[in-house]
Every structure is written in structure tokens, then in C-alpha cells.
Amino acid sequence: MLFRCLVAALGGGLALQVLASPLLTDARAMRKREVPGSHILHERHMPHIPQRWTKRDKLPDTVILPMRIGLKQSNLEAGRDRLVEISTPGTVHYGKHMTAEEVIDFFAPPQASVDVVTEWLVGSGFAPERISQSVNKQWIQFDATVEEAEDLLFTEYHVWEHSSGSRDISGDRYHVPGHVQEHIDYVTPGARLRLNRIKDDSKDLKKRGLQVVRPDITKLPGFPTVNSTSCDVYVTADCTRVQYSIPNGTTAAPGNELGIFESLDDHYSKADLDVYFSTLYPYLDVPKGTYPEERLIDGAVGAVEDNNPSGIPIPVGLESSLDFDSAWPLIWPQKTVLFQEDDEYYESTGNFNGFFNTFLDAIDGSYCTYSAYGETGDCTDPACLDPAYPDPHPGGYKGQLQCGVYKPTNVISISYGGDEYGLPDSYLKRQCDEWMKLSLQGVTIVTSSGDSGVGPDTCNGADGKIFDPGFPVDCPYVLAVGSTEWNRPNPSAPPQPWEKLDEIATRRFPSGGGFSNIFGVAGYQRDAVKAYFDQVEDSLPFKGYHHFVVDGNFSSVTGGVYHHGGRAYPDVAAVGDRQVVYANGSWWLIGGTSLSSPVWGAVLTLVNEQRIAAGKGPVGYIHPTLYAHPEAFTDITVGSNPGCGSPGFPAAKGWDPVSGLGSPNFPVLLKVLLDK
């Protein structure tokens, strides 16, 4: 029997090709290595592995393996502390955001770990010149023959075949010296098996919970009657400006453009933007042909009018139109930047389960190979499958995965998310680390909290009643935004021009909110959350549980429907219903936290304009400041967020899991953040 050609996915997407070579059957190939007392079992196959994988051939001794040793991540707690210091007036690091290079150095494993691992390798016979450290400093890397690797790790490498036909290289287990173990995360190839994408098998994968935060949509028969008395019916940027006391934008500081993230085959139209600006905002004098700067990731297509080499039809999306139509008039003459993710094969077919990783790769090159929680680089497992490049499918992007090709904007609005249980904990934790690292650099990530209250009709657990928190709003380093609506205080009286409207939680759909099962309550919100439960807990018709849920295994929950102790969201709120949008040649009325997020993105972009004019940096991570200044918000005390067959949580005085701290009182918020 011959090895014909095996392709095994190794750390960082590196491919190993084993060319035809006869199997070794002599005694040396079958030798057993006795594990010395100085060595410790570091990793072994999980019990479920044999159910899906079959051990095939032993690898020949002379095959070259690209070995990678992941060093244990360093300074995560220190990074969280530094982030608080950067965001807290009076501390030595206040306002001193880090560069991307400084972030890499800050989280680099200690030199002592590098030295211990290197000394172990050199002492095992590897010449120093064969050993190097990865650019992001997370890995020790070297090439080794199978024989050398087996002697080093006291293991045996075989080809393993998955029931799908995918193949990988692995040992059953491996060992390392006791004094080395504390310094390393894991070794690849080691004892982990990862699926490769073969042929079109990915087309059968089920996407779990990934979505644009779907808005409520009404198509209008024509151009609506928009004026100073119609803001309770037709929301425009003029309404938002008046209700939140936002002044007209007058400046456009270079580098302070508002970033808008788009995905899932949702695209804007240049022609639609021209009509929208000229019809609703002629006084802004926006020149025809004014469009967002496009930062297209891994072969993505921006506008529907753009060149599309894939040949796959490009649809106009209401989400993209909503994002730009709601936010851009508020910040003009400042510009916007479109971050569009992934080529049209992936966007049109949805053949992936993971989300945001290729976007994060593109704005931080170190993330492409960042190793944490047993995850390295983009995911190849079906549970969190990310788009892979080069894309071999017809019309796919044939270039390499884009790593660090774009600079993130100061503020990025994201109106997309999914169910927290739909992805492995390790995937979401690794991603949350990256949101933290971007925050250290002064980037503010603003995200929609969702439009399903505490969860959809059927949720988690055996009876479908356990609440269903979302991501990425579960991460404590993103600013989660809930939804409100405006209503006239006295509907029976004649409407007055630009009158102040009442603001309550959205009723046409329940604004997303709740408590994470993966991340604990953040320090900046602990007092606010306690104050909320002091008000309402005794009157809630349901109870909470007090432990984390690992990888969506809700069998551990024997009572209660929400995690009393999880990261609480949303943080803030803004108008999220009845927005006037022009898309695909028609006028629409759209609602959703997809509107609330870009409104907050615009608000913070305007604040940054003022800070830059004052010689200061962007606001960056603002959570501790916001929670310390409730006076900067209009408190929303009416409404709830039903879901999962329950009435959900009620709004209350102060922070609540329906509207967060409330909607922005811009003059006060500006003063607070300008003094920050």
C-alpha cells in the first residue's frame, strides 16, 4: 500500500503534503518509546474521537512535519487591567492607547517561556538555527522529521480519516517534560484532529444562529411625508438629531471616519445613496457620487454596481442601506468606511458557521495566527467553520487570506450577530480577546443587541425555556446597543414642530438583552446590575442559575432560566424603529437594533471629532465612564423584552437588560467624554 497524497491542516492553515512513499513495517517503525519519569502527558485524544475518526497508516520516519508549539498566553488579566487604566482618569496610563505593535509585545509570552522551550528543543538535538519564533510571538516553530518529532514527544504519528473523507495527522497522545508543561498551550501536529474542507462537503453544513439582526420592514407606496411633526411615524437623521440634541456635523478629521461592517451578502447601492441624500438632505450639499471608502476583505464585493469577478448576482441589502442612511447624515461632512467581508461564493451560499474571524484577520494581522483556548487561526471544525482562502470554488477569491491589510477605524458599527450557544466557547473567548486588544488601541466596537428579547420562541434546555443570549454582545469589550421608539406625549393634541417625544423600549419587536453564559459580569457594571436586581428580582416570574454553561450543554442547568452572574447587556440604547430608508429603488420603513447600533456609532464619531479638535485621542473603551455617568442618558423605564415563552425582563430605573443605561443625552455625554 502506498501513500498517494495526503493534505493535513496544521496550525495557522499550513498544509502538509506527504508524497508517495512506502510504509515502514520494520521493527524501528513499530518501536515503542518508554516515557521517562521526567515527562508528563500533555494532551490526548478526546473520548469521542474514535467515533468519528479511524486510525489509518503510520507515517514514515523521514516525512517532514512543520512543528508548532503554542506558548501559553500571557498577560490577559494584565491586559484587562491596563484597559481599565487607559479608560480611567487620573491613572498613569489614562488616555494612552497602545499601538498594534505594543499590543503584540504586551501579550507576548514571557521570555522565560521562550527560553525554556528553546532549551528543551536544543537539548533534544535540534540546532538553534532550526528554531524560530512567530511574528506574533505566540509560537515556537521548527521543521522535524516524523522520527525526530516522535522521539521529542514520545508519541507515534498516524494518518487519521474522518467519516467525511477528510484526513489529518495526529498522535493518540504526547508527552513533554514537567518543567516545560507550564509554559506551553499545545503542540501541532499533536493530539488534535481538524477537518479539512474537501470538495463541496461544506455545502451541507448548517449555519447556526448567524444573522444580520433582522429588522422589522415595511415597504412604503412612495416618498413619505417627512416633516418636523412626523418623527413618531417617520424617523430620519433630522429627528434623531433633535431628540438627542445632536448638533450638525461641521468637521471631518482625517482618520476619524465611521466604520460600518457588512456581511451575509448584504450590499449597498451607489444609486440609492445618491437618491437618499439628494431627496431627504439637500441642505447637506452632499455631492452626487459620494460613497463609503470600501475596505473589501478576501475578495468581497462592496456596492452592487462594483466589479464582480465571481459572476454571482449581487443583491441590494436593506441592512447596508439602513446602516448608511441612518448614520451618515448625522456625521456629514465626515466620511464612512465599509468593511465588507468574504467573497461571493461564501456570502451567497452561507457555507460557513464561524463569523467575524476573517474581518478580524484583516484589521489585525496577528489574529491570523493567534493561539488561545486551544484555538489557532481561523476555524476548520464544522462547529465553527470559517471561510478558507484561497477559495477553490468557481468565482472564489484565489488570493491568500488577508492578514492585517486594513487599519481599523476609531469606531466600528456592527449590526450582525448570532446565538451564543451556536459556537464553541473557545471560539468566542478567543474572539473576545481580540475585541479587548482593539479596545487597547482606542477602537470602539458598537454592536446591535438583537431583536428577539431574551430569545426566540423556542430556546435552550429540554423544555426550550432557558434564555438565549447572543454574541458578540456577550463580550464585555463591545458596546451593546438596545432599541427604543419615540411616541408623542399627548396623541390627542395637535403635533408641534420638533416636539420632545416620549421614549420607551421598542414594542414592534423585543430588544435583545440578558446575561452571558460564557463571560462573567464586568466590573464596570456590577453595581448597576445589582441595583437592577434589587428593584425587580423578587417580582420576576422566573429564577436564575449561578454557574456558567460550558459549550451550550444546558443539561447542567437544573433550575432557573438565565445566568445570574453573566456579562449583562445591552449597555446603552437608541432609537430602533420607523427609520426611513431608500433601497433597491423604493422607500422603506425599517426597525431593529440594526438601526440603534449605527446611531450610537455616529454619536461616538461626533464625540471623537470634538476630542481630536481638542488635541485628544478617540474615546476607545468607554464602558467604565458610561456606567459612572448615568446623567449622560435618558433613562428608559417603560417596556420589556419577552422571549423564550416568558415576559422577559422589565425596564426599570437605571440600568436594565432591555435598554441598558438608556439613550444618549448628547450635550451631557459630550461633556463627560470630552473631559475624559
C-alpha positions, 0 to 999 in steps of 0.5 A: 500500500502506498501513500498517494497524497495526503493534505493535513491542516496544521496550525495557522492553515499550513498544509502538509503534503506527504508524497508517495512513499512506502510504509515502514513495517520494520521493527524501528517503525513499530518501536515503542518509546518508554516515557521517562519519569521526567515527562508528563502527558500533555494532551490526548485524544478526546473520548469521542474521537474514535467515533468519528475518526479511524486510525489509518497508516503510520507515517514514515520516519523521514516525512517532514512535519512543520512543528508548532508549539503554542506558548501559553498566553500571557498577560490577559488579566494584565491586559484587562487591567491596563484597559481599565487604566487607559479608560480611567482618569487620573491613572498613569496610563489614562488616555494612552492607547497602545499601538498594534505593535505594543499590543503584540509585545504586551501579550507576548509570552514571557521570555522565560517561556521562550527560553525554556522551550528553546532549551528543551528543543536544543537539548533534544538535538535540534540546532538553534538555527532550526528554531524560530519564533512567530511574528506574533510571538505566540509560537515556537516553530521548527521543521522535524522529521516524523522520527525526530518529532516522535522521539521529542514527544514520545508519541507515534504519528498516524494518518487519521480519516474522518467519516467525511473523507477528510484526513489529518495527522495526529498522535493518540497522545504526547508527552513533554517534560514537567518543567516545560508543561507550564509554559506551553498551550499545545503542540501541532501536529499533536493530539488534535484532529481538524477537518479539512474542507474537501470538495463541496462537503461544506455545502451541507453544513448548517449555519447556526444562529448567524444573522444580520439582526433582522429588522422589522420592514415595511415597504412604503407606496412612495416618498413619505411625508417627512416633516418636523411633526412626523418623527413618531411615524417617520424617523430620519437623521433630522429627528434623531438629531433633535431628540438627542440634541445632536448638533450638525456635523461641521468637521471631518478629521482625517482618520476619524471616519465611521466604520460600518461592517457588512456581511451575509451578502448584504450590499449597498447601492451607489444609486440609492445613496445618491437618491437618499441624500439628494431627496431627504438632505439637500441642505447637506450639499452632499455631492452626487457620487459620494460613497463609503471608502470600501475596505473589501476583505478576501475578495468581497464585493462592496456596492452592487454596481462594483466589479464582480469577478465571481459572476454571482448576482449581487443583491441590494441589502436593506441592512447596508442601506439602513446602516448608511442612511441612518448614520451618515447624515448625522456625521456629514461632512465626515466620511464612512468606511465599509468593511465588507467581508468574504467573497461571493461564493461564501456570502451567497451560499452561507457555507460557513458557521464561524463569523467575524474571524476573517474581518478580524484577520484583516484589521489585525494581522496577528489574529491570523495566527493567534493561539488561545483556548486551544484555538489557532487561526481561523476555524476548520471544525464544522462547529465553527467553520470559517471561510478558507482562502484561497477559495477553490470554488468557481468565482472564489477569491484565489488570493491568500487570506488577508492578514492585517491589510486594513487599519481599523477605524476609531469606531466600528458599527456592527449590526450582525450577530448570532446565538451564543450557544451556536459556537464553541466557547473557545471560539468566542473567548478567543474572539473576545480577546481580540475585541479587548486588544482593539479596545487597547488601541482606542477602537470602539466596537458598537454592536446591535443587541438583537431583536428577539428579547431574551430569545426566540420562541423556542430556546435552550434546555429540554423544555426550550425555556432557558434564555438565549443570549447572543454574541458578540454582545456577550463580550464585555469589550463591545458596546451593546446597543438596545432599541427604543421608539419615540411616541408623542406625549399627548396623541390627542393634541395637535403635533408641534414642530420638533416636539420632545417625544416620549421614549420607551423600549421598542414594542414592534419587536423585543430588544435583545438583552440578558446575561452571558453564559460564557463571560462573567459580569464586568466590573464596570457594571456590577453595581448597576446590575445589582441595583437592577436586581434589587428593584425587580428580582423578587417580582420576576416570574422566573429564577436564575442559575449561578454557574456558567454553561460550558459549550451550550450543554444546558443539561447542567442547568437544573433550575432557573432560566438565565445566568445570574452572574453573566456579562449583562447587556445591552449597555446603552440604547437608541432609537430602533424603529420607523427609520426611513430608508431608500433601497433597491429603488423604493422607500422603506420603513425599517426597525431593529437594533440594526438601526440603534447600533449605527446611531450610537456609532455616529454619536461616538464619531461626533464625540471623537471629532470634538476630542481630536479638535481638542488635541485628544485621542478617540474615546476607545473603551468607554464602558467604565465612564458610561456606567459612572455617568448615568446623567449622560442618558435618558433613562428608559423605564417603560417596556420589556423584552419577552422571549423564550415563552416568558415576559422577559425582563422589565425596564426599570430605573437605571440600568436594565437588560432591555435598554441598558443605561438608556439613550444618549443625552448628547450635550451631557455625554459630550461633556463627560467624554470630552473631559475624559 
